[in-house]
Amino acid sequence: MPIRYLVIRLLGVALLLGASQAGAGSLEISEAYVREMPPVARNTAAFMTVLNTGDVLFTIVGARSAAAASAELHDHLRDGEVMRMRPVAAVPVPPHDRVRFEPGGLHVMLMDLVAPLVAGQVVEIELLLANGTRLPVSFPVRSLTDGPAASTGHGMHEVGKH
């Protein structure tokens, strides 16, 4: 059974490669949620905390979701006395550090929603990393009256360097 032997060897090599890369670092996503908006709103924002537990810089370069026609990374920047929302090309997550996507700061903007999002739903958003990794994350939809303190911290997601 040479094919069976070949498959076993290939699986062994894949496991060894995965083990060697796992030590390089990983991203953990927590406190993820999407803000519920009134049914007439066409856009909303997604928030989360991204923790880099390893020694390698990870860079988030985009996002996408079937819930919206487009998704972009955005930040709020002060322009004189006014805060303005601006797209950003990339969000670096340094080794052993965390980046918060939060109201008034970094966020994933979901634009031209396919349908209204209602509290209790879950929105799947794929984060795109500079190294080519695609990280799927489940974002529960939270009511406008729910604050960050209502986050349970459940739904932790992790990705190793690929």
C-alpha positions as CSV (number, residue, x, y, z in Angstrom):
1,M,0.0,0.0,0.0
2,P,2.4,2.7,-1.1
3,I,-0.3,5.4,-1.4
4,R,-1.2,4.9,2.3
5,Y,2.4,5.2,3.3
6,L,2.8,8.4,1.2
7,V,-0.3,9.9,2.9
8,I,1.0,9.1,6.3
9,R,4.4,10.7,5.5
10,L,2.8,13.8,4.2
11,L,0.6,14.1,7.3
12,G,3.7,13.8,9.4
13,V,5.5,16.5,7.5
14,A,2.5,18.8,7.8
15,L,2.3,18.3,11.5
16,L,6.0,19.1,11.9
17,L,5.7,22.2,9.9
18,G,2.7,23.3,11.9
19,A,4.4,22.7,15.2
20,S,7.5,24.7,14.1
21,Q,5.4,27.6,13.0
22,A,3.1,27.6,16.0
23,G,5.9,28.8,18.2
24,A,6.4,31.8,15.9
25,G,3.2,33.4,17.3
26,S,-0.5,33.7,17.0
27,L,-3.3,36.2,17.1
28,E,-6.2,35.9,19.5
29,I,-9.4,37.7,18.9
30,S,-11.7,38.5,21.9
31,E,-14.5,40.9,22.8
32,A,-15.7,40.8,19.2
33,Y,-19.1,42.4,18.4
34,V,-21.0,44.3,15.7
35,R,-23.1,47.3,16.6
36,E,-26.8,46.9,15.8
37,M,-28.1,49.9,13.8
38,P,-31.7,51.0,13.0
39,P,-33.2,49.1,10.0
40,V,-32.8,52.1,7.7
41,A,-29.0,52.3,8.3
42,R,-26.8,50.9,5.5
43,N,-23.6,50.7,7.5
44,T,-22.3,49.6,10.8
45,A,-19.1,48.9,12.6
46,A,-17.4,45.8,14.1
47,F,-15.1,46.0,17.2
48,M,-12.7,43.5,18.9
49,T,-9.5,43.2,20.7
50,V,-6.6,41.6,18.8
51,L,-3.8,40.0,20.9
52,N,-0.5,38.9,19.4
53,T,0.9,36.3,21.7
54,G,4.1,35.6,19.6
55,D,7.3,37.0,18.4
56,V,6.2,37.9,14.9
57,L,4.5,41.1,13.7
58,F,1.1,40.5,12.2
59,T,-0.6,43.1,10.0
60,I,-4.3,43.2,9.3
61,V,-4.7,44.5,5.8
62,G,-8.4,44.0,5.2
63,A,-11.7,42.4,6.0
64,R,-14.7,41.0,4.2
65,S,-18.1,39.7,5.1
66,A,-21.1,38.3,3.3
67,A,-23.3,40.6,5.5
68,A,-22.1,43.7,3.6
69,A,-21.1,44.7,0.0
70,S,-17.8,45.9,1.4
71,A,-15.7,46.0,4.6
72,E,-12.9,48.4,5.3
73,L,-10.5,49.1,8.2
74,H,-11.2,52.5,9.6
75,D,-9.9,54.8,12.3
76,H,-11.1,58.1,13.8
77,L,-8.6,61.0,13.5
78,R,-8.8,64.5,14.9
79,D,-9.1,67.1,12.1
80,G,-8.9,70.4,14.0
81,E,-11.8,70.2,16.5
82,V,-13.6,67.5,14.6
83,M,-13.2,63.8,14.7
84,R,-13.3,62.3,11.2
85,M,-13.5,58.6,10.2
86,R,-10.8,57.6,7.7
87,P,-9.9,54.3,6.0
88,V,-6.6,52.8,6.9
89,A,-4.6,50.5,4.7
90,A,-3.2,48.3,7.4
91,V,-3.3,47.7,11.2
92,P,0.0,46.3,12.6
93,V,-0.3,44.1,15.7
94,P,3.2,44.1,17.3
95,P,4.6,41.0,19.0
96,H,3.4,40.6,22.6
97,D,1.0,43.5,22.2
98,R,-2.7,44.1,21.7
99,V,-4.7,46.4,19.4
100,R,-8.2,47.4,20.4
101,F,-10.9,48.1,17.7
102,E,-13.3,50.2,19.7
103,P,-15.9,53.0,19.3
104,G,-14.1,56.3,18.5
105,G,-11.0,54.5,17.3
106,L,-10.1,51.6,15.0
107,H,-13.0,49.5,13.7
108,V,-14.1,47.4,10.8
109,M,-16.6,49.3,8.8
110,L,-19.3,47.2,7.2
111,M,-20.8,49.2,4.3
112,D,-24.0,48.7,2.3
113,L,-25.4,45.9,4.5
114,V,-27.2,43.1,2.7
115,A,-29.9,43.1,5.3
116,P,-30.5,44.9,8.7
117,L,-28.5,43.3,11.5
118,V,-30.5,42.5,14.7
119,A,-29.1,42.0,18.2
120,G,-28.6,38.3,18.8
121,Q,-27.5,37.5,15.2
122,V,-23.9,36.5,14.5
123,V,-22.0,38.0,11.6
124,E,-19.0,36.2,10.1
125,I,-16.2,38.5,9.2
126,E,-12.9,37.3,7.7
127,L,-9.8,39.3,8.6
128,L,-7.1,39.4,5.9
129,L,-3.5,39.4,7.1
130,A,-0.5,40.6,5.2
131,N,1.0,37.1,5.2
132,G,-2.0,35.8,3.2
133,T,-3.8,34.2,6.2
134,R,-7.6,34.6,6.3
135,L,-8.9,34.6,9.8
136,P,-12.7,33.9,10.2
137,V,-14.2,35.5,13.3
138,S,-17.8,35.3,14.6
139,F,-19.1,38.7,15.7
140,P,-22.3,38.7,17.7
141,V,-24.6,41.7,17.0
142,R,-25.2,43.8,20.1
143,S,-27.9,46.3,20.7
144,L,-27.0,50.0,20.8
145,T,-27.8,50.0,24.5
146,D,-25.2,47.2,25.2
147,G,-21.9,48.7,26.2
148,P,-18.4,47.1,26.1
149,A,-18.8,45.9,29.6
150,A,-21.5,43.6,28.4
151,S,-18.9,41.6,26.4
152,T,-18.5,38.0,27.7
153,G,-15.1,37.5,26.1
154,H,-16.4,34.3,24.5
155,G,-15.7,33.5,20.9
156,M,-11.9,33.6,21.2
157,H,-10.2,32.9,17.8
158,E,-6.6,32.1,17.2
159,V,-4.4,31.9,14.1
160,G,-0.8,30.8,13.8
161,K,1.7,32.2,11.3
162,H,1.2,30.5,7.9
